[in-house]
Amino acid sequence: MNAPTTSTAHGTAAPASIAPAVQLTGVSKRFGGFTAIDDVTLTLRPGRIHGLLGRNGAGKTTLMHLITGQDFASQGDLRVFGEKPTENARVLQNICFIKESQRYPDDWQPKHVFRSAPWFFEHWDEEFAGQLIDEFRVPLNRRIKKLSRGQLSALGVIVGLASRAPLTFFDEPYLGLDAVARQLFYDRLLEDYAEHPRTVVLSTHLIDEVANLLEHVVVIDQGRILMDEDADVLRGSATTVVGPRTAVDAFVASREVLHRDGIGGLASVTVAGLGPADRAEAASAGLELAPVSLQQLIVRKTNVRETEFEQSA
Ligand SMILES: Nc1ncnc2c1ncn2[C@@H]1O[C@H](COP(=O)(O)OP(=O)(O)OP(=O)(O)O)[C@@H](O)[C@H]1O
């Protein structure tokens, strides 16, 4: 029996109904005395592109290992398509996990990877894979050990895209990819996802590069979820106010300040959520309002919440 799936208008299998694709409740992962994932409760809804973001060592890869059944949680309940993922073929056949450190048999060439992919991924699209192989210029008959770093990354990206797995993880897939190849990856992911909706989790440090792809953002730090919000809500949740310092200070005095910057008599202050009336007030005070990039927003909100966490600890 397969994991619950349903046909979309495009005829592609996707997780059924509105049941969560992934559901974690009070999940922790400890390595000896060190807690890498700390009491995480998180839901990933199906049919969305999620960004899993966070600083080095935050716990992103560990979390993905737990969700993809490669490791056991020390505590808590973890469900993927409603079932526990570990040692569960029904769930695992619907997951594709592309990671930078992917290992292949010593004597394998890319052609062996592409030949074996359909055994693992029931929605594998050979024609799409062929198109991507040409576009990313991956040599099919060279030993994988001899591939350049970028070619190796491209191999993973092609498998991840052409697998069309209902739940696909890309853990820092861009490492080694040049700017042209990264853009190609983003373009093909978005086009293919539009035609074949599925649940995608993208872990990356290049937040602004993927900002337009992301529908939902999860930020993790020291094993805890710092942010779990729709990207659109996040985008509209802060604005930078720029102008003469005294006017800016007066305007932000009663508002939630996320970040302050400035030089000489000029100030640039990022504040949370401005409504139409606030915007009119800023305009009449001669202040400029600038949008905040997703990356800046995440960095600023993360700093504020890290401080709150530290104070409450
Ligand atoms: N097998 C392990 N044994 C001990 N500690 C581990 C193990 N695996 C991960 N850790 C620790 O858990 C923490 C989270 O690591 P993880 O690889 O999940 O971070 P990450 O967010 O993916 O980081 P990066 O962005 O640098 O790849 C780190 O402090 C790491 O050293």
PDBQT file of the ligand as one rigid body, heavy atoms in Angstrom, charges set to zero:
ROOT
HETATM    1  N1  LIG A 401      26.080  12.906  15.253  1.00  0.00    +0.000 N 
HETATM    2  C1  LIG A 401      26.258  14.020  15.984  1.00  0.00    +0.000 A 
HETATM    3  N2  LIG A 401      26.899  13.948  17.174  1.00  0.00    +0.000 NA
HETATM    4  C2  LIG A 401      27.063  15.054  17.931  1.00  0.00    +0.000 A 
HETATM    5  N3  LIG A 401      26.640  16.285  17.598  1.00  0.00    +0.000 NA
HETATM    6  C3  LIG A 401      26.015  16.415  16.409  1.00  0.00    +0.000 A 
HETATM    7  C4  LIG A 401      25.803  15.294  15.546  1.00  0.00    +0.000 A 
HETATM    8  N4  LIG A 401      25.152  15.744  14.438  1.00  0.00    +0.000 NA
HETATM    9  C5  LIG A 401      24.971  17.058  14.618  1.00  0.00    +0.000 A 
HETATM   10  N5  LIG A 401      25.493  17.473  15.792  1.00  0.00    +0.000 N 
HETATM   11  C6  LIG A 401      25.483  18.839  16.335  1.00  0.00    +0.000 C 
HETATM   12  O1  LIG A 401      24.142  19.301  16.295  1.00  0.00    +0.000 OA
HETATM   13  C7  LIG A 401      24.093  20.672  15.957  1.00  0.00    +0.000 C 
HETATM   14  C8  LIG A 401      23.213  20.860  14.741  1.00  0.00    +0.000 C 
HETATM   15  O2  LIG A 401      23.879  20.374  13.598  1.00  0.00    +0.000 OA
HETATM   16  P1  LIG A 401      23.244  20.422  12.151  1.00  0.00    +0.000 P 
HETATM   17  O3  LIG A 401      24.153  19.716  11.217  1.00  0.00    +0.000 OA
HETATM   18  O4  LIG A 401      21.860  19.965  12.244  1.00  0.00    +0.000 OA
HETATM   19  O5  LIG A 401      23.262  22.005  11.875  1.00  0.00    +0.000 OA
HETATM   20  P2  LIG A 401      22.863  22.822  10.555  1.00  0.00    +0.000 P 
HETATM   21  O6  LIG A 401      21.825  23.801  10.961  1.00  0.00    +0.000 OA
HETATM   22  O7  LIG A 401      22.527  21.885   9.451  1.00  0.00    +0.000 OA
HETATM   23  O8  LIG A 401      24.222  23.591  10.275  1.00  0.00    +0.000 OA
HETATM   24  P3  LIG A 401      24.929  24.115   8.898  1.00  0.00    +0.000 P 
HETATM   25  O9  LIG A 401      24.133  25.263   8.396  1.00  0.00    +0.000 OA
HETATM   26  O10 LIG A 401      26.282  24.552   9.393  1.00  0.00    +0.000 OA
HETATM   27  O11 LIG A 401      25.000  22.947   7.961  1.00  0.00    +0.000 OA
HETATM   28  C9  LIG A 401      25.529  21.130  15.741  1.00  0.00    +0.000 C 
HETATM   29  O12 LIG A 401      25.988  21.756  16.921  1.00  0.00    +0.000 OA
HETATM   30  C10 LIG A 401      26.270  19.834  15.478  1.00  0.00    +0.000 C 
HETATM   31  O13 LIG A 401      27.612  19.927  15.904  1.00  0.00    +0.000 OA
ENDROOT
TORSDOF 0
